[in-house]
Amino acid sequence: MDVSSTGLRVLQQIAESGSFTAAATRLGYTQSAVSRQAASLEREAGATLFERRSDGVRLTPAGLTLLRHARTILDTLTKAERDLTGTAPRTEVVRLGVFLSAGSVVLPVMLGRLAASDPHLTVTTVEGTTPGLTRALRAGSIDLAVLTSRPPHRPPDDESPRLHTETVEDTELVVAVPAAGVFAGRTSVHVDELVDAPWIAAPSSRSEPLLGVWPGLPGRPRVVHSTRDWLTKLQLVAGGFGVTTAPARLAPLLPPGVSLLHVDGASPEIRRVLVARLPGHATPAVTAVTRAIMAAV
């Protein structure tokens, strides 16, 4: 089988983004160029590597097998390039992904602990949703991810072999509301009061969930502002421009003018925080970062 490093990078990006179009954007290619690379990979492999679905593209079992080898090959090429150019890192790097609300709570404490206990480690971070970070783990773009799940707490995806996960904590989902006005002085809100509320939510797509609206809310939610940035969400709430969901762990970081309310009349929404990595033996560096994450919460 004669495949190029370009083809393997295309495979990796399709696996991570779940879309030919998104992979082309990330790589700076045209979509037709990505499609040609994908077709060439399938010819060389003599197997179908990509499953085209209504919600995007997924790798077939043959595609996942090739991806596993692609990660090793591309990592080796990167190390060779660094050795040849004299740019090999002086510290060991761990690439960490965190879901959208975890960074502000976990990262400062975790990085502070590592600076004291493991100064030879460097952690780089990216933010994303749990589905996106799961794909990035599978693709080998990150080494470790902080993910979230809701009951019944199924595995992050249905690929095999399963990702190795450890539970960090369970936290309650609550609603962030303006501290003044109709919610002033309250500690809870009935779910029926939220049906017509103006919601502030993250953009959603076929492969990404709608974040910021209470789960199972009757009817179609009225989303008035769409943003992924948590500071923007909470400042909009503080200004009285809508409400949004938030994990209870964000309480110490709330800006003035925002209150967190428990939701009555509905089953509690418990979110589990997980740290995940590819199956198999963890490197000492990944183990050290995992340990620091567990201690940071």
The 8 nearest C-alpha neighbors of each residue, nearest first, counted from 0:
[[1, 43, 2, 44, 45, 40, 42, 3],
 [2, 0, 43, 3, 44, 40, 39, 42],
 [3, 1, 0, 6, 40, 4, 43, 7],
 [4, 2, 6, 5, 7, 1, 8, 40],
 [3, 5, 7, 6, 8, 2, 73, 72],
 [6, 4, 8, 3, 7, 9, 36, 2],
 [5, 7, 9, 3, 4, 8, 36, 10],
 [6, 8, 10, 4, 9, 5, 69, 11],
 [9, 7, 11, 5, 10, 6, 12, 4],
 [8, 10, 6, 12, 7, 11, 13, 5],
 [11, 9, 7, 13, 8, 12, 14, 6],
 [12, 10, 8, 138, 14, 9, 13, 7],
 [11, 13, 15, 22, 9, 14, 10, 16],
 [12, 14, 22, 10, 16, 17, 15, 11],
 [13, 15, 11, 12, 17, 138, 16, 10],
 [16, 14, 134, 135, 12, 138, 13, 17],
 [15, 17, 13, 18, 14, 12, 21, 22],
 [18, 16, 56, 13, 14, 55, 15, 57],
 [17, 19, 21, 56, 55, 20, 16, 13],
 [18, 20, 22, 21, 13, 23, 30, 33],
 [21, 19, 23, 18, 22, 30, 24, 29],
 [22, 20, 24, 18, 23, 19, 16, 25],
 [21, 23, 12, 19, 25, 13, 24, 20],
 [22, 24, 28, 20, 26, 30, 21, 25],
 [25, 23, 21, 27, 22, 26, 28, 20],
 [24, 26, 22, 23, 27, 21, 12, 28],
 [27, 25, 23, 28, 24, 22, 12, 9],
 [26, 28, 24, 25, 23, 29, 22, 30],
 [29, 27, 23, 26, 32, 24, 30, 33],
 [28, 30, 32, 31, 23, 33, 27, 24],
 [29, 31, 33, 23, 32, 20, 34, 28],
 [30, 32, 34, 29, 33, 35, 28, 23],
 [33, 31, 35, 29, 30, 34, 28, 36],
 [34, 32, 36, 30, 35, 31, 23, 37],
 [33, 35, 31, 37, 32, 36, 38, 30],
 [36, 34, 32, 38, 33, 37, 39, 31],
 [35, 37, 39, 33, 34, 38, 6, 40],
 [38, 36, 34, 40, 35, 39, 33, 41],
 [37, 39, 35, 41, 40, 36, 34, 42],
 [38, 40, 36, 42, 37, 41, 35, 43],
 [41, 39, 37, 43, 38, 42, 44, 36],
 [40, 42, 44, 38, 39, 43, 46, 47],
 [43, 41, 39, 45, 40, 44, 38, 46],
 [42, 44, 40, 41, 45, 0, 39, 1],
 [45, 43, 41, 46, 42, 40, 0, 47],
 [46, 44, 42, 43, 41, 47, 40, 0],
 [47, 45, 44, 41, 48, 61, 42, 43],
 [46, 48, 41, 49, 61, 59, 45, 62],
 [47, 49, 62, 59, 61, 58, 41, 46],
 [50, 48, 58, 59, 57, 47, 51, 56],
 [49, 51, 57, 56, 58, 59, 52, 48],
 [50, 52, 56, 49, 55, 57, 53, 54],
 [53, 51, 55, 54, 56, 50, 57, 49],
 [52, 54, 55, 51, 56, 205, 206, 50],
 [55, 53, 52, 205, 206, 56, 51, 17],
 [56, 54, 52, 18, 17, 53, 51, 57],
 [57, 55, 51, 17, 18, 50, 52, 49],
 [58, 56, 50, 49, 17, 59, 14, 51],
 [57, 59, 49, 62, 48, 63, 50, 14],
 [58, 60, 62, 48, 61, 49, 50, 63],
 [61, 59, 63, 62, 64, 58, 48, 159],
 [62, 60, 64, 59, 63, 48, 65, 46],
 [63, 61, 48, 59, 58, 65, 60, 64],
 [62, 64, 66, 60, 65, 61, 58, 59],
 [65, 63, 61, 67, 62, 66, 60, 68],
 [64, 66, 62, 68, 67, 63, 69, 61],
 [67, 65, 69, 63, 68, 64, 62, 70],
 [66, 68, 64, 65, 69, 70, 63, 71],
 [67, 69, 65, 71, 66, 70, 72, 64],
 [70, 68, 66, 72, 71, 67, 7, 73],
 [71, 69, 73, 68, 67, 72, 139, 74],
 [70, 72, 74, 68, 69, 73, 75, 67],
 [71, 73, 69, 75, 74, 70, 76, 68],
 [74, 72, 76, 75, 70, 71, 69, 77],
 [73, 75, 77, 71, 76, 72, 70, 78],
 [74, 76, 78, 72, 73, 77, 79, 71],
 [77, 75, 79, 73, 78, 74, 80, 72],
 [78, 76, 74, 80, 75, 79, 73, 81],
 [77, 79, 81, 75, 80, 76, 82, 74],
 [78, 80, 76, 82, 81, 77, 75, 83],
 [81, 79, 83, 77, 78, 82, 84, 76],
 [82, 80, 87, 86, 78, 84, 79, 83],
 [81, 83, 79, 85, 80, 84, 87, 78],
 [84, 82, 80, 81, 85, 79, 86, 78],
 [85, 83, 81, 86, 82, 80, 87, 79],
 [84, 86, 82, 83, 81, 87, 80, 88],
 [85, 87, 81, 84, 88, 82, 83, 80],
 [86, 88, 81, 85, 82, 89, 78, 84],
 [89, 87, 90, 86, 91, 92, 81, 85],
 [90, 88, 87, 91, 119, 86, 92, 120],
 [91, 89, 119, 88, 120, 121, 92, 118],
 [90, 92, 120, 121, 119, 93, 89, 88],
 [91, 93, 121, 122, 120, 90, 94, 123],
 [94, 92, 122, 142, 95, 121, 123, 285],
 [95, 93, 141, 123, 142, 122, 124, 92],
 [94, 96, 124, 143, 144, 141, 123, 142],
 [95, 97, 144, 125, 124, 126, 145, 132],
 [98, 96, 145, 126, 144, 101, 102, 127],
 [99, 97, 127, 128, 101, 146, 126, 100],
 [98, 100, 127, 101, 126, 128, 97, 102],
 [101, 99, 102, 98, 103, 229, 104, 246],
 [102, 100, 104, 98, 103, 105, 99, 97],
 [101, 103, 106, 105, 104, 100, 97, 99],
 [102, 104, 101, 105, 106, 100, 107, 252],
 [105, 103, 102, 101, 106, 107, 249, 108],
 [106, 104, 102, 101, 108, 295, 109, 103],
 [105, 107, 109, 102, 108, 110, 104, 103],
 [108, 106, 110, 109, 105, 111, 104, 103],
 [109, 107, 111, 295, 106, 110, 105, 112],
 [108, 110, 106, 112, 295, 291, 111, 292],
 [111, 109, 113, 107, 112, 108, 106, 114],
 [110, 112, 108, 114, 109, 113, 107, 115],
 [111, 113, 109, 115, 110, 114, 116, 108],
 [112, 114, 117, 116, 110, 115, 111, 109],
 [115, 113, 118, 111, 112, 117, 116, 110],
 [114, 116, 113, 112, 117, 118, 111, 110],
 [115, 117, 113, 114, 112, 118, 111, 119],
 [118, 116, 113, 119, 120, 114, 115, 287],
 [119, 117, 114, 120, 115, 116, 113, 121],
 [118, 120, 90, 117, 91, 121, 89, 114],
 [121, 119, 91, 118, 90, 117, 92, 122],
 [120, 122, 92, 91, 90, 93, 123, 119],
 [123, 121, 93, 92, 94, 124, 120, 95],
 [122, 124, 94, 95, 93, 121, 125, 92],
 [125, 123, 95, 96, 94, 122, 126, 97],
 [124, 126, 96, 95, 97, 127, 123, 94],
 [127, 125, 97, 96, 98, 99, 124, 128],
 [128, 126, 98, 99, 132, 131, 97, 129],
 [127, 129, 98, 131, 130, 132, 99, 207],
 [128, 130, 132, 146, 131, 98, 133, 147],
 [131, 129, 133, 128, 132, 134, 207, 155],
 [130, 132, 128, 134, 133, 129, 127, 135],
 [133, 131, 135, 129, 134, 130, 127, 128],
 [132, 134, 130, 136, 135, 131, 129, 137],
 [133, 135, 15, 137, 131, 132, 136, 138],
 [136, 134, 15, 132, 138, 140, 133, 137],
 [137, 135, 133, 139, 141, 138, 134, 140],
 [138, 136, 134, 135, 139, 133, 277, 15],
 [137, 139, 135, 11, 136, 15, 140, 14],
 [138, 140, 136, 141, 137, 70, 135, 142],
 [141, 139, 135, 138, 136, 142, 94, 15],
 [142, 140, 94, 136, 139, 143, 95, 135],
 [143, 141, 94, 95, 93, 136, 276, 139],
 [142, 144, 276, 95, 275, 141, 96, 94],
 [145, 143, 96, 275, 95, 274, 97, 146],
 [144, 146, 274, 97, 273, 96, 98, 275],
 [147, 145, 273, 129, 98, 272, 144, 274],
 [146, 148, 272, 271, 273, 129, 270, 145],
 [149, 147, 271, 152, 270, 272, 150, 146],
 [148, 150, 270, 152, 269, 151, 271, 147],
 [151, 149, 152, 148, 269, 153, 270, 268],
 [150, 152, 153, 149, 148, 154, 269, 271],
 [153, 151, 150, 149, 148, 154, 271, 155],
 [152, 154, 151, 155, 150, 148, 156, 149],
 [153, 155, 156, 152, 157, 161, 162, 164],
 [156, 154, 153, 133, 157, 130, 148, 129],
 [157, 155, 154, 158, 133, 161, 130, 153],
 [156, 158, 159, 154, 155, 161, 160, 153],
 [159, 157, 156, 160, 161, 162, 60, 63],
 [160, 158, 161, 157, 162, 60, 156, 63],
 [159, 161, 158, 162, 278, 277, 157, 163],
 [162, 160, 159, 158, 163, 278, 157, 154],
 [163, 161, 277, 278, 276, 164, 275, 160],
 [162, 164, 278, 276, 275, 277, 161, 165],
 [165, 163, 275, 274, 162, 273, 276, 166],
 [164, 166, 274, 273, 167, 275, 163, 272],
 [167, 165, 273, 168, 272, 274, 164, 271],
 [166, 168, 273, 272, 293, 165, 274, 169],
 [169, 167, 272, 166, 271, 170, 273, 296],
 [170, 168, 271, 270, 272, 269, 171, 167],
 [171, 169, 270, 269, 271, 247, 246, 168],
 [172, 170, 269, 247, 246, 268, 270, 173],
 [171, 173, 246, 268, 245, 269, 247, 270],
 [174, 172, 261, 245, 244, 260, 246, 247],
 [173, 175, 244, 260, 259, 243, 245, 176],
 [174, 176, 259, 243, 258, 242, 244, 245],
 [177, 175, 242, 258, 257, 236, 178, 174],
 [178, 176, 257, 237, 239, 179, 236, 256],
 [177, 179, 257, 256, 258, 183, 182, 176],
 [180, 178, 183, 177, 182, 181, 256, 239],
 [179, 181, 183, 182, 178, 177, 239, 184],
 [180, 182, 183, 179, 177, 178, 185, 184],
 [183, 181, 180, 185, 178, 179, 184, 177],
 [182, 184, 179, 178, 180, 185, 181, 177],
 [185, 183, 182, 186, 178, 179, 258, 181],
 [184, 186, 183, 182, 187, 260, 188, 178],
 [185, 187, 260, 261, 184, 188, 259, 258],
 [188, 186, 261, 260, 262, 185, 263, 189],
 [187, 189, 262, 263, 260, 261, 190, 192],
 [190, 188, 263, 191, 192, 262, 264, 187],
 [189, 191, 193, 192, 264, 262, 263, 188],
 [192, 190, 193, 189, 194, 264, 217, 188],
 [193, 191, 190, 189, 194, 188, 195, 196],
 [192, 194, 196, 190, 191, 195, 189, 216],
 [193, 195, 191, 192, 196, 217, 216, 220],
 [196, 194, 193, 197, 221, 192, 220, 191],
 [195, 197, 193, 194, 198, 221, 242, 241],
 [198, 196, 241, 221, 223, 222, 242, 195],
 [199, 197, 222, 242, 241, 243, 223, 221],
 [198, 200, 224, 243, 242, 225, 222, 241],
 [201, 199, 211, 225, 210, 226, 198, 212],
 [200, 202, 227, 226, 225, 210, 209, 211],
 [203, 201, 225, 226, 200, 209, 227, 204],
 [204, 202, 209, 207, 208, 201, 205, 210],
 [205, 203, 207, 206, 208, 202, 209, 54],
 [204, 206, 54, 207, 203, 208, 55, 53],
 [205, 207, 204, 54, 208, 55, 130, 203],
 [206, 208, 204, 203, 205, 130, 209, 128],
 [209, 207, 203, 210, 204, 206, 205, 128],
 [208, 210, 203, 201, 202, 211, 207, 200],
 [211, 209, 201, 200, 212, 208, 203, 202],
 [210, 212, 200, 244, 243, 199, 201, 209],
 [213, 211, 244, 210, 243, 214, 200, 198],
 [212, 214, 216, 244, 215, 211, 174, 243],
 [215, 213, 216, 212, 268, 211, 210, 217],
 [214, 216, 217, 213, 218, 212, 265, 190],
 [215, 217, 214, 213, 218, 194, 220, 190],
 [218, 216, 215, 194, 219, 220, 191, 214],
 [217, 219, 220, 216, 194, 215, 195, 221],
 [218, 220, 221, 217, 216, 194, 222, 195],
 [221, 219, 222, 218, 194, 198, 195, 216],
 [220, 222, 197, 198, 223, 219, 196, 195],
 [223, 221, 198, 224, 199, 197, 220, 200],
 [222, 224, 198, 197, 199, 221, 225, 241],
 [225, 223, 199, 222, 200, 226, 198, 241],
 [224, 226, 200, 201, 202, 199, 223, 222],
 [227, 225, 201, 228, 200, 202, 224, 232],
 [228, 226, 201, 229, 202, 225, 200, 99],
 [227, 229, 231, 226, 230, 232, 99, 201],
 [230, 228, 232, 231, 233, 227, 100, 99],
 [229, 231, 233, 232, 228, 234, 235, 254],
 [230, 232, 234, 228, 229, 233, 235, 226],
 [233, 231, 229, 235, 230, 234, 228, 236],
 [232, 234, 236, 230, 235, 231, 237, 229],
 [233, 235, 237, 231, 236, 232, 230, 238],
 [236, 234, 238, 232, 233, 237, 240, 231],
 [235, 237, 233, 239, 241, 234, 238, 177],
 [238, 236, 256, 234, 257, 177, 239, 235],
 [237, 239, 235, 236, 240, 234, 177, 256],
 [238, 240, 236, 177, 237, 241, 235, 176],
 [241, 239, 235, 236, 238, 242, 197, 237],
 [242, 240, 197, 198, 236, 239, 199, 235],
 [243, 241, 176, 198, 236, 175, 199, 197],
 [244, 242, 211, 199, 175, 198, 174, 212],
 [243, 245, 174, 211, 173, 175, 212, 213],
 [244, 246, 173, 172, 174, 175, 247, 243],
 [247, 245, 172, 248, 171, 249, 173, 170],
 [246, 248, 249, 171, 250, 172, 173, 245],
 [247, 249, 246, 250, 170, 251, 104, 171],
 [250, 248, 247, 252, 251, 246, 253, 245],
 [249, 251, 252, 248, 253, 247, 259, 246],
 [252, 250, 249, 253, 248, 254, 104, 247],
 [253, 251, 249, 250, 254, 104, 103, 248],
 [252, 254, 250, 251, 257, 255, 249, 233],
 [255, 253, 257, 256, 252, 233, 234, 237],
 [256, 254, 257, 253, 237, 178, 258, 234],
 [255, 257, 237, 178, 177, 254, 258, 179],
 [258, 256, 177, 178, 237, 255, 176, 254],
 [259, 257, 178, 176, 175, 177, 260, 256],
 [258, 260, 175, 174, 173, 176, 257, 261],
 [261, 259, 187, 186, 174, 173, 188, 262],
 [260, 262, 187, 173, 188, 186, 263, 174],
 [261, 263, 188, 189, 187, 190, 260, 173],
 [264, 262, 189, 265, 188, 190, 261, 187],
 [263, 265, 190, 189, 262, 266, 191, 188],
 [266, 264, 263, 267, 190, 262, 189, 268],
 [265, 267, 268, 264, 263, 262, 269, 215],
 [268, 266, 269, 265, 171, 262, 172, 263],
 [269, 267, 172, 171, 266, 270, 149, 173],
 [268, 270, 171, 170, 172, 267, 149, 169],
 [271, 269, 149, 170, 148, 169, 171, 147],
 [270, 272, 169, 148, 147, 168, 149, 273],
 [271, 273, 147, 167, 168, 146, 166, 169],
 [274, 272, 166, 146, 167, 165, 145, 147],
 [273, 275, 145, 165, 144, 164, 146, 166],
 [276, 274, 164, 144, 163, 143, 273, 145],
 [277, 275, 143, 163, 162, 142, 278, 144],
 [276, 278, 162, 163, 279, 136, 137, 275],
 [279, 277, 163, 162, 276, 161, 280, 160],
 [280, 278, 281, 277, 163, 276, 162, 282],
 [279, 281, 282, 278, 277, 283, 286, 163],
 [282, 280, 285, 286, 279, 283, 284, 278],
 [281, 283, 285, 284, 286, 280, 287, 279],
 [284, 282, 286, 285, 287, 281, 288, 280],
 [283, 285, 287, 282, 286, 288, 93, 120],
 [286, 284, 288, 282, 287, 283, 281, 289],
 [285, 287, 283, 289, 284, 288, 290, 281],
 [286, 288, 290, 284, 285, 289, 283, 291],
 [289, 287, 291, 285, 290, 286, 292, 284],
 [290, 288, 286, 292, 291, 287, 285, 293],
 [289, 291, 287, 293, 288, 292, 286, 294],
 [290, 292, 288, 294, 109, 289, 293, 295],
 [293, 291, 295, 289, 294, 290, 109, 288],
 [292, 294, 290, 291, 295, 167, 296, 289],
 [293, 295, 291, 292, 296, 290, 109, 112],
 [296, 294, 292, 109, 108, 293, 105, 291],
 [295, 294, 293, 105, 292, 167, 168, 104]]
